[in-house]
Amino acid sequence: MTRHLFSTCTAVLLLAGSASAQQKATITGVPEIPFTSVPNFLKLPAGEYLGEAVAVATNSKGNIFVYHRRDTTRLFEFDKNGTFIKEIGKGYYGFEFAHSVRVDKDDNIWTVDEGANLVTKFSPDGKVLMVIGRRPPAVDGPVVTPGPNPPAQKYILCRPSDVGFDPQGNIFISDGYCNNRVVKYDKNGRFVAQAGSEKAGKELGEFNLPHGLQVDGRGHVWVADRTNNRYQELDNDLKPIKEITNLGTGWTLCISAGPHQYIFFSNSNPNGNPPGSWQNTGEIYKGELDGTILGKFGKPGKIVPGFQVVHKIDCRNPNELILGEIESWRVQKYILQPAPPRTAGGERR
């Protein structure tokens, strides 16, 4: 196990670190990546509106899925041009308080619902194929958990936050707001292993609100360990490899498709925009899986191209990102431009 800082050149050993509630990135010398924003590209049916657009994803056709919170939690599908296709799961018992949506290699759609404590696998045409977790039944009354969290269970989730898949089809869930763990299931939904527990921790392989999760092509699991202000990389058996602590607060991350994968990290401005947060946070970093940071882009702001709490990112195409924002109730597309060429002396023109 090693501890790392992400650098513009290499991964550097980290000897010690500390965490705070909302942390400014300490990495320096990161070039700005030019971009063009395409706001309001989704065409909603008359009378429909987006609520908190907490999660976005695309499938192999380029269709866009938006999992959002409004009067009820809803899942909309749009084509690659932003034209509305259909709603998936209207009235579904597993929709209560949206948190993430992801699409696997077979174009199945997975929703993570923090309120229902459920992860649901839908077929491309919207049929329910698998459910992990259990929604607390209404007959049990309000769920109140004062004091320590109860022991984590194999098949009961507690405010889960994200889901990812390795090339073999194994399922990984970050669980979440009250359990502080990452859980591995096989492709049939059987429990395999977990890292972390119901107790928050700060050592490698422990978590304090694992808020986002992705799996790369090697089967390594990347976790946005939000309250610990870091990202962690785990192997396929959930053994820790390294932590990254100089990119601010680990809100979410995204790993692109294809043979050459890139990873994007969101140091989002926090909910409620507390004083000073716009000066310290908001940018998104683009990096290689080996630890090289290639650049950064974006700033917080209520008016586009600024953004308000980037909660989830789709980066299937690493040059065309789709951003789901909580507090602006919108989805933006960011088209990244090539960085300016370097001169012989290493400076950018």
DACORBEL-V122418 format. One record per residue. N is the residue number from 1. SS is DSSP state (hx for helix, st for strand, lp for the rest). Layout:
N & SS
N & SS
This chain:
1 & lp
2 & lp
3 & lp
4 & st
5 & st
6 & st
7 & st
8 & lp
9 & lp
10 & lp
11 & st
12 & st
13 & st
14 & lp
15 & lp
16 & lp
17 & lp
18 & lp
19 & lp
20 & lp
21 & lp
22 & lp
23 & lp
24 & lp
25 & lp
26 & lp
27 & lp
28 & lp
29 & lp
30 & lp
31 & lp
32 & st
33 & lp
34 & lp
35 & st
36 & st
37 & st
38 & st
39 & st
40 & lp
41 & lp
42 & lp
43 & st
44 & lp
45 & lp
46 & lp
47 & lp
48 & lp
49 & lp
50 & lp
51 & lp
52 & st
53 & st
54 & st
55 & st
56 & st
57 & st
58 & st
59 & lp
60 & lp
61 & lp
62 & lp
63 & lp
64 & st
65 & st
66 & st
67 & st
68 & st
69 & st
70 & lp
71 & lp
72 & lp
73 & st
74 & st
75 & st
76 & st
77 & st
78 & st
79 & lp
80 & lp
81 & lp
82 & lp
83 & st
84 & st
85 & st
86 & st
87 & st
88 & st
89 & lp
90 & lp
91 & lp
92 & lp
93 & lp
94 & lp
95 & lp
96 & lp
97 & lp
98 & st
99 & st
100 & st
101 & st
102 & st
103 & st
104 & lp
105 & lp
106 & lp
107 & lp
108 & lp
109 & st
110 & st
111 & st
112 & st
113 & st
114 & lp
115 & lp
116 & lp
117 & lp
118 & st
119 & st
120 & st
121 & st
122 & st
123 & lp
124 & lp
125 & lp
126 & lp
127 & lp
128 & st
129 & st
130 & st
131 & st
132 & st
133 & st
134 & lp
135 & lp
136 & lp
137 & lp
138 & hx
139 & hx
140 & hx
141 & lp
142 & lp
143 & lp
144 & lp
145 & lp
146 & lp
147 & lp
148 & lp
149 & lp
150 & lp
151 & lp
152 & lp
153 & lp
154 & lp
155 & lp
156 & lp
157 & lp
158 & lp
159 & lp
160 & st
161 & st
162 & st
163 & st
164 & st
165 & st
166 & lp
167 & lp
168 & lp
169 & lp
170 & lp
171 & st
172 & st
173 & st
174 & st
175 & st
176 & lp
177 & lp
178 & lp
179 & lp
180 & st
181 & st
182 & st
183 & st
184 & st
185 & st
186 & lp
187 & lp
188 & lp
189 & lp
190 & lp
191 & st
192 & st
193 & st
194 & st
195 & st
196 & st
197 & st
198 & lp
199 & lp
200 & lp
201 & lp
202 & lp
203 & lp
204 & lp
205 & lp
206 & lp
207 & lp
208 & lp
209 & lp
210 & st
211 & st
212 & st
213 & st
214 & st
215 & st
216 & lp
217 & lp
218 & lp
219 & lp
220 & lp
221 & st
222 & st
223 & st
224 & st
225 & st
226 & lp
227 & lp
228 & lp
229 & lp
230 & st
231 & st
232 & st
233 & st
234 & st
235 & lp
236 & lp
237 & lp
238 & lp
239 & lp
240 & st
241 & st
242 & st
243 & st
244 & st
245 & lp
246 & lp
247 & lp
248 & lp
249 & lp
250 & lp
251 & lp
252 & st
253 & st
254 & st
255 & st
256 & lp
257 & lp
258 & lp
259 & lp
260 & lp
261 & lp
262 & st
263 & st
264 & st
265 & st
266 & st
267 & lp
268 & lp
269 & lp
270 & lp
271 & lp
272 & lp
273 & lp
274 & lp
275 & lp
276 & lp
277 & hx
278 & hx
279 & hx
280 & hx
281 & lp
282 & lp
283 & lp
284 & st
285 & st
286 & st
287 & st
288 & st
289 & lp
290 & lp
291 & lp
292 & st
293 & st
294 & st
295 & st
296 & st
297 & st
298 & lp
299 & lp
300 & st
301 & lp
302 & lp
303 & lp
304 & lp
305 & lp
306 & lp
307 & st
308 & lp
309 & lp
310 & st
311 & st
312 & st
313 & st
314 & st
315 & st
316 & st
317 & st
318 & lp
319 & lp
320 & st
321 & st
322 & st
323 & st
324 & st
325 & st
326 & lp
327 & lp
328 & lp
329 & lp
330 & st
331 & st
332 & st
333 & st
334 & st
335 & st
336 & st
337 & lp
338 & lp
339 & lp
340 & lp
341 & lp
342 & st
343 & lp
344 & lp
345 & lp
346 & lp
347 & lp
348 & st
349 & lp
